């Protein structure tokens, strides 16, 4: 056989196996993320939010209704506006937990035996989507892997992958929605997937309507999406939005009310104070809990030159969430690790980080800067995951006394 024929045969073999190799990287990243979080997850509810959503899930499983009878003190119910007979939290997380509770019951396991794995599973799915997004934007397998590792392990996204909060589920929806938007080519699967992610994000948390659904709808309009694709997106989102509308009408009698209506627990916090707190405060600053946002800012111009619409959408998803919660009465997310409400914004940084990695892959100084920020973020994320139960503090939110390192040290010393 001639040498040219041999090279041609080798090229055909590589092309034939490339999709399989790419798929293995996807799955490897997802499985490793799941396993890492599963080792650190705690088999008990970590908040009133989780306990309430757990009661809703158990009632749906055993009685076929989301009605609840909350066993919390009256003062707690009033303070957090938990609501009876309907919980004030989104229905989505409870619906996700129902099949896990059912399987645990059939297997004779404790109710939380499998529910505890939902957070790690969501983290794995998010890693899968972030890798796919980066690769869809043009990154190589190695570059996409670096972006995925930076966001999954170098931010507090990993910490929340070990919890029962709903924010990691919204982050997963955002990651997959971005991937579907970039991949949108008229085929039914990407359009339906995009619609499902948008609709389910609203079912998880009502704030996703202005913070996730609306920006994506505007992006679809700007890119002049064909009518057929619009119909696929609507078909994917409609079932979840119908359930959300029914649940809100049953709870509040309106689609424009919430469990915090008429309680004084709305947008009552000074905007400037909350904005600074969410950005740079020691206990809740986004820049400390997701240091790679610095790289995202530096790579914005390069990202805009390559992908104008995804870049703009990504920053709207990030900045819009920061501005929205800056004046919220509990802007800090309560007794939580870092700015909990900003967790769903983390996957959006993947667009700008992909541009950074593609431009800096052979630049040692720039990659050293990226590595340093990822290491800092990883240590902080790991600290949050292993310090479960030590997040609560009486120190003012955003002060140095509420910084994660100080909280954990105080908990171990006292």
C-alpha positions in Angstrom: 0.0 0.0 0.0 1.3 3.4 -0.9 2.1 5.9 1.9 -0.6 8.3 0.8 -3.2 5.5 1.0 -2.0 4.6 4.5 -2.3 8.2 5.7 -5.8 8.5 4.1 -6.9 5.3 5.9 -5.6 6.6 9.2 -7.5 9.9 8.7 -10.7 8.1 8.0 -10.2 6.0 11.1 -9.7 9.1 13.3 -12.7 10.8 11.9 -14.8 7.7 12.4 -13.8 7.4 16.1 -13.8 11.2 16.9 -17.5 11.4 18.0 -17.0 8.4 20.3 -13.9 10.0 21.9 -15.7 13.3 22.3 -18.7 11.5 23.9 -16.3 9.8 26.4 -14.9 13.1 27.5 -18.4 14.4 28.1 -19.3 11.5 30.2 -16.0 11.4 32.0 -16.4 15.0 33.1 -20.0 14.4 34.2 -19.3 11.2 36.1 -16.3 12.7 37.9 -18.3 15.7 38.9 -21.1 13.5 40.2 -18.8 11.3 42.2 -16.8 14.2 43.7 -20.0 15.9 44.9 -21.7 12.6 46.0 -18.8 11.9 48.4 -19.4 15.2 50.2 -23.2 15.4 50.2 -24.9 15.1 53.5 -27.9 12.8 53.9 -30.1 15.4 55.6 -31.9 18.5 54.5 -29.7 21.5 54.8 -32.3 24.3 55.0 -35.9 25.1 55.7 -36.3 25.5 51.9 -35.2 21.9 51.4 -37.3 20.5 54.2 -40.4 22.2 52.8 -39.8 21.1 49.3 -39.2 17.6 50.7 -42.6 17.6 52.4 -44.2 18.7 49.1 -42.5 15.8 47.3 -43.6 13.2 49.8 -47.2 14.4 49.7 -47.2 14.2 45.9 -45.9 10.7 46.1 -48.1 9.4 48.9 -51.3 11.5 48.5 -51.1 12.8 45.0 -51.3 16.5 46.1 -48.8 19.3 46.7 -50.6 20.4 49.9 -48.5 20.5 53.0 -48.9 20.7 56.7 -45.7 22.5 57.9 -44.2 21.3 61.2 -42.2 24.5 61.8 -42.7 27.0 64.6 -45.2 29.7 63.9 -42.5 32.4 64.1 -40.4 30.6 61.4 -43.5 30.2 59.1 -44.2 33.9 59.4 -40.6 35.0 59.0 -39.9 32.9 55.9 -43.5 33.1 54.6 -43.6 29.3 54.1 -47.3 29.1 53.4 -50.0 26.6 54.3 -51.5 24.5 52.8 -49.3 25.4 49.8 -45.6 25.9 50.2 -44.2 29.2 48.9 -41.3 27.5 47.0 -41.3 26.4 43.4 -42.8 23.0 42.5 -40.0 21.9 40.2 -37.5 20.6 42.8 -40.2 18.6 44.5 -41.2 17.0 41.2 -37.6 16.1 40.6 -37.4 14.4 43.9 -40.6 12.3 43.6 -39.1 9.4 41.5 -36.1 9.2 43.8 -38.3 9.0 46.8 -40.4 6.3 45.1 -37.4 4.2 44.2 -36.0 4.6 47.8 -39.4 3.4 49.2 -39.5 0.4 46.9 -35.9 -0.5 47.9 -36.6 -0.1 51.6 -34.2 2.8 51.9 -34.5 6.0 53.9 -36.3 8.8 52.0 -33.1 10.8 51.6 -30.9 8.0 50.5 -31.4 8.7 46.8 -32.7 12.3 47.0 -29.2 13.2 48.4 -27.8 12.2 45.0 -29.9 14.7 43.0 -27.5 17.6 43.7 -24.4 15.7 42.5 -26.4 14.4 39.5 -27.4 18.0 38.6 -23.7 19.0 38.9 -22.7 16.2 36.5 -25.3 17.2 34.0 -24.2 20.8 34.2 -20.6 19.7 33.6 -21.7 17.8 30.5 -23.6 20.8 29.1 -20.8 23.3 29.8 -18.3 21.0 27.9 -20.8 20.8 25.0 -21.3 24.6 25.0 -17.6 25.3 24.9 -17.0 22.7 22.1 -20.0 24.0 20.1 -18.4 27.5 20.2 -15.3 26.1 18.6 -13.0 25.0 21.4 -10.9 21.8 21.1 -11.6 18.9 23.5 -8.7 20.0 25.7 -9.9 23.6 25.8 -13.5 22.6 26.5 -12.3 20.4 29.3 -10.4 23.3 30.9 -13.4 25.6 30.7 -15.6 22.8 32.3 -13.1 22.2 35.1 -12.7 25.9 35.8 -16.5 26.5 36.2 -17.4 23.2 38.0 -14.6 23.1 40.5 -13.3 26.6 40.5 -16.5 28.2 41.7 -19.1 27.7 44.4 -21.2 25.8 41.8 -19.4 22.7 43.2 -20.4 23.6 46.7 -24.0 23.8 45.8 -23.8 20.5 44.0 -23.7 19.0 47.5 -26.8 20.7 48.7 -30.6 20.4 48.3 -31.2 24.0 47.1 -33.0 24.7 43.8 -30.4 27.1 42.4 -28.1 24.3 41.1 -31.1 22.9 39.2 -31.7 26.4 37.6 -27.9 26.5 36.8 -28.3 23.2 35.0 -31.2 24.5 33.0 -29.2 27.6 32.0 -26.2 25.5 30.9 -28.4 23.3 28.7 -30.4 26.2 27.4 -27.2 27.9 26.3 -26.0 24.8 24.6 -29.3 24.3 22.8 -29.3 27.9 21.6 -25.8 27.7 20.2 -26.7 24.3 18.6 -30.1 25.5 17.3 -30.2 24.3 13.7 -33.9 23.7 13.0 -33.9 20.1 14.3 -36.6 19.3 16.7 -34.4 18.1 19.6 -32.5 21.3 20.2 -35.6 23.5 19.9 -37.6 21.3 22.2 -34.7 21.0 24.7 -34.3 24.8 24.8 -38.0 25.2 25.5 -38.0 22.5 28.2 -35.0 24.1 30.0 -36.6 27.5 29.9 -40.0 26.3 31.1 -38.6 24.0 33.8 -36.4 26.8 35.2 -39.6 28.9 35.8 -41.2 25.8 37.5 -38.1 25.6 39.7 -38.1 29.3 40.7 -40.5 32.0 39.6 -37.6 34.5 39.4 -36.5 32.6 36.3 -39.3 34.2 34.3 -37.6 37.6 34.1 -34.0 36.3 34.7 -33.9 33.3 32.4 -37.0 32.9 30.2 -37.2 36.6 29.0 -33.5 37.0 28.0 -33.6 33.8 25.9 -36.9 34.8 24.2 -35.3 38.2 23.3 -32.2 36.4 22.0 -34.4 34.1 19.9 -36.2 37.1 18.4 -32.9 39.0 17.7 -31.5 36.0 15.8 -34.6 35.9 13.7 -35.5 32.4 14.6 -37.7 30.5 12.1 -41.3 29.9 12.9 -40.8 26.2 13.0 -38.1 26.5 15.7 -40.3 28.9 17.7 -43.0 26.2 17.7 -40.6 23.6 18.9 -39.4 25.9 21.7 -43.0 26.7 22.7 -43.9 23.0 22.7 -41.0 22.3 25.0 -41.8 25.0 27.4 -45.6 25.0 27.5 -46.2 21.9 29.7 -44.0 23.3 32.5 -45.4 26.8 32.2 -49.0 25.4 32.4 -48.1 23.5 35.7 -46.4 26.7 37.0 -49.5 28.8 36.2 -51.8 26.3 37.8 -49.7 26.1 41.0 -49.5 29.9 41.3 -53.2 30.4 40.7 -54.0 27.7 43.3 -51.6 29.3 45.9 -52.1 33.0 45.4 -55.0 33.4 43.0 -52.8 35.3 40.6 -49.8 34.8 38.3 -48.3 38.0 39.6 -48.2 37.3 43.3 -45.6 35.5 45.4 -45.3 34.1 48.9 -43.6 37.4 49.9 -46.5 39.6 48.9 -47.8 42.0 51.5 -45.2 40.9 54.1 -42.6 43.7 53.7 -40.2 41.1 52.4 -39.7 42.4 48.9 -37.3 44.7 47.2 -36.7 46.8 50.3 -33.0 46.6 50.7 -30.8 49.7 49.7 -29.8 48.9 46.1 -26.2 50.2 46.3 -25.5 48.3 49.5 -26.7 45.1 48.0 -24.9 45.6 44.7 -21.5 46.1 46.5 -22.3 43.2 48.7 -23.0 40.8 45.9 -20.0 41.9 43.9 -17.0 42.3 46.3 -18.1 41.9 50.0 -15.9 39.3 51.8 -18.9 37.0 52.8 -21.0 37.3 49.7 -19.0 38.8 46.9 -19.3 37.0 43.6 -15.7 37.7 42.7 -14.5 35.7 45.7 -16.8 32.7 45.2 -16.3 32.6 41.4 -12.9 34.2 40.8 -12.9 33.2 37.1 -15.4 36.0 36.5 -12.3 38.2 36.3 -11.2 36.2 33.3 -14.7 36.5 31.8 -14.5 40.3 32.1 -11.1 40.3 30.5 -12.2 38.1 27.6 -15.4 39.9 26.8 -14.0 41.8 23.8 -12.6 38.7 22.3 -15.8 36.8 23.0 -17.9 39.5 21.4 -15.8 39.4 18.2 -16.4 35.7 17.9 -20.0 35.3 19.2 -21.8 38.6 19.7 -25.3 37.2 20.6 -24.2 34.4 23.0 -21.8 36.9 24.7 -24.5 39.5 25.2 -26.9 36.9 26.4 -24.4 35.5 28.8 -23.7 38.9 30.4 -27.4 39.6 30.6 -27.9 36.4 32.5 -25.1 37.4 34.9 -25.6 41.1 35.3 -29.4 40.9 35.3 -29.4 38.5 38.3 -27.0 40.7 40.2 -29.1 43.8 39.6 -32.3 42.0 40.4 -31.2 40.7 43.8 -29.3 43.8 44.9 -32.4 45.3 46.4 -34.0 42.1 47.6 -34.7 42.0 51.3 -32.5 38.9 51.7 -30.0 39.8 49.0 -27.3 37.6 50.6 -29.4 34.4 50.3 -29.8 34.0 54.0 -27.8 31.4 55.9 -26.0 30.1 52.8 -22.5 29.8 51.3 -21.7 32.9 49.3 -24.3 34.7 47.0 -26.7 31.8 46.7 -28.9 33.6 44.2 -26.1 34.0 41.8 -25.3 30.3 41.4 -27.5 30.0 38.2 -25.3 32.7 36.6 -22.1 30.6 36.8 -22.6 28.5 33.6 -23.1 31.7 31.5 -19.5 32.6 32.2 -18.6 29.6 30.0 -19.0 31.7 26.8 -16.4 34.2 27.8 -14.1 31.6 29.4 -14.1 29.7 26.1 -12.8 32.8 24.4 -10.1 33.3 27.1 -8.9 29.7 26.8 -8.8 29.8 23.0 -6.8 33.0 23.0 -4.5 32.0 25.9 -3.9 28.3 25.3 -0.2 28.9 24.4 0.4 31.9 26.6 2.0 30.8 29.8 1.4 34.0 31.8 -2.3 34.1 31.0 -2.8 30.4 31.7 -0.9 30.8 35.0 -3.3 33.6 36.0 -6.3 31.3 35.1 -4.8 28.4 37.0 -4.2 30.6 40.1 -7.8 31.8 40.1 -9.2 28.3 39.6 -7.1 27.0 42.5 -8.3 29.8 44.8 -11.9 29.1 43.8 -11.5 25.4 44.1 -10.2 25.7 47.7 -13.0 28.0 48.7 -15.6 25.7 47.0 -14.2 22.6 48.8 -14.2 24.5 52.1 -17.8 25.3 51.7 -18.7 21.6 50.8 -16.8 20.2 53.8 -18.1 22.8 56.3 -21.7 21.8 56.0 -23.6 23.1 59.0 -21.1 25.9 59.7 -22.5 28.4 57.2 -24.8 30.2 59.7 -23.4 33.2 61.4 -24.8 36.2 63.4 -22.2 38.5 61.7 -23.6 41.1 59.3 -23.9 39.7 55.8 -21.0 40.7 53.6 -18.7 41.6 56.5 -15.2 40.1 57.1 -16.7 38.2 60.0 -19.1 36.4 57.6 -16.2 35.4 55.2 -16.2 31.6 54.7 -12.7 31.0 56.2 -13.6 33.0 59.3 -16.9 31.2 59.8 -15.3 27.7 59.5 -12.4 28.5 61.8 -14.8 29.9 64.4 -17.0 26.8 64.1 -14.0 24.5 64.7 -12.5 26.6 67.5 -15.7 26.9 69.4 
